Amino acid sequence: MSTHDSSSADDGGLVQLLLPDGERIADAGYDKWVADVDDDQLKSLYEDMVVVRRIDTEATALQRQGELGLWPPLIGQEAAQIGSGRTLRQDDFVFASYRENGVAYCRGVEYTDLLRVWRGHTHSGWNPYDINMAPSQVIIGSQTLHATGYALGCQQDGVDTVAISYFGDGATSQGDPNEAMVFAASFQAPVIFFCQNNQWAISEPVGLQARAPIASRAPGFGIPSMRVDGNDVLAVMAATRIALDRARSGNGPTYIEAVTYRMGPHTTSDDPSRYVDVLEREGWQAKDPISRLEAYLQSRGLLTDEFTGRVNATADDVAAKVREGCLGLEPPEPLSVFDHVYSEPTSWLERQKDEYVQYLQTFEGGQ
Amino acid sequence: MPVITYRQALNDTLRAELTRDENVFLIGEEIGQFEGSYKITAGLLDEFGPTRVRDTPIAEEGFVGAAIGAAMMGLRPVAEIMTINFSLIAMDQIVNHAAKIYGMFGGQTPVPMVIRTPGGGGQQLGATHSQNLEVWYAHVPGLKVVAPSTPADAKGLLTAAIRDDDPVIFLENLSLYNTKGEVPDGEQVTEIGKAAIAKEGTDITVIAYSRASVIAVETARKLEEEGISVEVVDLRSLRPLDRQTVCESVRKTSRAVVLEDDWLSYGVGAEISATVMEGAFDYLDAPVRRVAAAEVPLPYAKPMETAALPDAQDLTKVIREQLEATSFFR
C-alpha cells in the first residue's frame, strides 16, 4: 500500500450540514449562514448542480467525438463549485484554474464561451470584466497571487469587493499559493483561498502533497481556515459566506479546504483506471453531492416528478445549446495571431504580419 | 537645465508619477522604510504612505504576481526587484503571466505594470548578484524592455513606462546610479522603442545600451581627438528594438561594433548583428564585431571582475582593428 494515500483524506474535523444519506444535521456555528436557504433555493441549487454535470457530460462526449481537443471534467465537485459560486456577489472577482466550469456557470458565462479554449480556438473564452472572472489559468496555482493583488487593489480603492481564488490540492505544493498566503496575511487582503481537495493531482494522491490536512496549514500563515465537506452544498455555502463576510468587513483572508473527489479523469487525456482503486471510487460515489441533495429534497417532499422532469429538461436544453454552440464555433482568422501582443501594434510585429499576408497570397484565394 | 544624478532622476520621476496618477503605486522589498537598497525610493514612503509605497514580504514571485493582479484591477504598479538577479525567482509570473495575460485574455485585460530592476557588474558583488540578464526578457513577446543610460532618459523612459499599458521591464544599472547629467524640467516622455544618436560620427558606429552606452560615448570623445569619428547609437529600448536607427547609422559609417555588458553568445549583440546583416549588409566594409563580457560567472575578486567585463580599452582596440582592416576606404 502506498504511504501517501490517505493521511489527509479522512473525514475527521469536517464541517457538514448534509450527511451523505441526505440527513440535515444541525451545526450551531454554521446553520445561521444558510438560514435563508428556503425550499426554492434548495431546488435551485439542485438544478444548477444537475445542469453543470450535464454540461460536463456533453462536453466530454464532444471531446470523444473529436469536437473538442480536451475537457477537464468537474464531475463530483458540483457542490464545491455551485455552493461557493452561488454565494458570490456580482462585483466579486474569481481567479480560477481550468476546472471551475461550475463556478463560471454561476457567474453567468455563455455556454459557448466555456468551450472556445477547449476547441483550440482561443486562450480564453470570455471577457473577464463581463462576468468578473478571469479565464482559465493552466499554470498551477499562479492565479492565487493575481487574486491577492486584485484584493489589494480593492482594499486600496476602499470597496468591499472580494477576490476568490480556486485551486486544487496539487497546487498547494507550489510556491505561488504559499507566497499568496504570506502576502494576503501580511496585508489582510480581502481574498478567499478556495482549495478543492479532490484527492488527486492527475495520478498523485493528495497524501503526496500533504501529510496533514491541507486546511491546517493556513493558521500557520495567520489565516483562519475551514475544512468542509466539499460534497455538501450547504456546508460549502456556509463556509464561503463566513469567508466573504470576514473579507468584506476588513478582517482579511480565509482559507477553505473543500474535501471532495474527482470522480472522472484529470482531463479527457487521462485514464484514472491505471491508478485509482475501484473501492476508493465507490466509497466516494456513495457521498455524491447531487444524490445527497436529492435525498434531502426527497425527505422534505420537494422531489416531485414534475420538478425532476423540469430540471432534466432544462439540463438537456442546456446540453443541446452547448453542443450547438460548440459546432457553430468558427476557427479564428490566421492573421489574428498578431493581435493583442501589445496594446498598440509594434512596427516589427506589423512587418511580420505583412510577410505572412504575402505568404498567404501565394495560395489560391489568398487564405 | 539642472544637472542631477541618474538616481535622483528616477526618484523625481516616481514622485511625479505618484502625484499625477493615484492609480500608480510602488511595491517591492525594502522600498519603504529602508528607501530601497539603492535609495531610489528615498522619501516616498513619508510622502505617499504605506498603501502607495508598499514594503512586501521577501518573495519576488509573490509581489510580481500580486502586482499583476493589481494591474488587472486597474492600478498601475511599479515593482522594484532589488537586482535583476532576483527576477529569476519571479520568472514564471513575468514570462507566463505579465507578458501573456493581455494576449491570452483576448486583448481585454491590459497589464500596465513596470518592473524596475538594476543589473550589471563592477561592484564586486559576485556571480549571483552581477548578471546582465536583460536579453532573457528582451526575448519575450508581450514584454517591453528599456535600458536608459543617462539621467534624462531615466526620467523620460520611466515616465513612458509607467504610462504604458503593457508590462515594461525597466533596466537600471548599479554603476549608473551616481552618474550625472542634464535633465529637463517638467514633463518628459521618451518614446519606448526609439534609439538615440548619443554622439554623431562618420567613420564607425558603436551600438550600446545602459552602462555600455556611457563607455561608448566616452571612448568616442577620446578617439575624436585622434581624428576618428565614432557614431554612438544608444538603443535605449531593447524591445521593441529600433532597427531603423541602427541600420541607418551603419549605412552611413559602413562599420559596426556592439558594446554590451551581457555574455557574448546569444546576447544583445547577436540580435544587432543579425539586424545589420539584414538591413545594411551591402553597406558593410567589415563584419560586425561584438565586445561583450567573458563567458564566465562574473568573479568576485576585483582584478578578475575587471578582466571579465568589457571596458573602454576593449572597445578602443576593436574600433582600431575595424578601421585598420578597412583602411582602403579612408
Chai-1 contact restraints between the chains, C-beta under 6 A:
chainA,res_idxA,chainB,res_idxB,connection_type,confidence,min_distance_angstrom,max_distance_angstrom,comment,restraint_id
A,H123,B,M104,contact,1.0,0.0,6.0,A-B,restraint_1
A,S124,B,M104,contact,1.0,0.0,6.0,A-B,restraint_2
A,S124,B,F105,contact,1.0,0.0,6.0,A-B,restraint_3
A,S124,B,G106,contact,1.0,0.0,6.0,A-B,restraint_4
A,N127,B,Q108,contact,1.0,0.0,6.0,A-B,restraint_5
A,P128,B,F105,contact,1.0,0.0,6.0,A-B,restraint_6
A,P128,B,T109,contact,1.0,0.0,6.0,A-B,restraint_7
A,P135,B,F105,contact,1.0,0.0,6.0,A-B,restraint_8
A,I139,B,N96,contact,1.0,0.0,6.0,A-B,restraint_9
A,L145,B,G65,contact,1.0,0.0,6.0,A-B,restraint_10
A,L145,B,A66,contact,1.0,0.0,6.0,A-B,restraint_11
A,H146,B,I68,contact,1.0,0.0,6.0,A-B,restraint_12
A,H146,B,G69,contact,1.0,0.0,6.0,A-B,restraint_13
A,T148,B,A66,contact,1.0,0.0,6.0,A-B,restraint_14
A,G149,B,A66,contact,1.0,0.0,6.0,A-B,restraint_15
A,G149,B,A67,contact,1.0,0.0,6.0,A-B,restraint_16
A,G149,B,G69,contact,1.0,0.0,6.0,A-B,restraint_17
A,G149,B,A70,contact,1.0,0.0,6.0,A-B,restraint_18
A,Y150,B,G69,contact,1.0,0.0,6.0,A-B,restraint_19
A,Y150,B,M73,contact,1.0,0.0,6.0,A-B,restraint_20
A,L152,B,A70,contact,1.0,0.0,6.0,A-B,restraint_21
A,G153,B,A70,contact,1.0,0.0,6.0,A-B,restraint_22
A,G153,B,M73,contact,1.0,0.0,6.0,A-B,restraint_23
A,G153,B,L75,contact,1.0,0.0,6.0,A-B,restraint_24
A,Q156,B,T51,contact,1.0,0.0,6.0,A-B,restraint_25
A,G175,B,E61,contact,1.0,0.0,6.0,A-B,restraint_26
A,E179,B,A59,contact,1.0,0.0,6.0,A-B,restraint_27
A,E179,B,E61,contact,1.0,0.0,6.0,A-B,restraint_28
A,E179,B,G62,contact,1.0,0.0,6.0,A-B,restraint_29
A,V182,B,P57,contact,1.0,0.0,6.0,A-B,restraint_30
A,F183,B,G62,contact,1.0,0.0,6.0,A-B,restraint_31
A,F183,B,A66,contact,1.0,0.0,6.0,A-B,restraint_32
A,S186,B,P57,contact,1.0,0.0,6.0,A-B,restraint_33
A,H340,B,Y102,contact,1.0,0.0,6.0,A-B,restraint_34
A,H340,B,G103,contact,1.0,0.0,6.0,A-B,restraint_35
A,H340,B,G107,contact,1.0,0.0,6.0,A-B,restraint_36
A,V341,B,G103,contact,1.0,0.0,6.0,A-B,restraint_37
A,V341,B,P141,contact,1.0,0.0,6.0,A-B,restraint_38
A,V341,B,G142,contact,1.0,0.0,6.0,A-B,restraint_39
A,Y342,B,D166,contact,1.0,0.0,6.0,A-B,restraint_40
A,S343,B,P110,contact,1.0,0.0,6.0,A-B,restraint_41
A,S343,B,D165,contact,1.0,0.0,6.0,A-B,restraint_42
A,S343,B,D166,contact,1.0,0.0,6.0,A-B,restraint_43
A,T346,B,P240,contact,1.0,0.0,6.0,A-B,restraint_44
A,W348,B,P240,contact,1.0,0.0,6.0,A-B,restraint_45
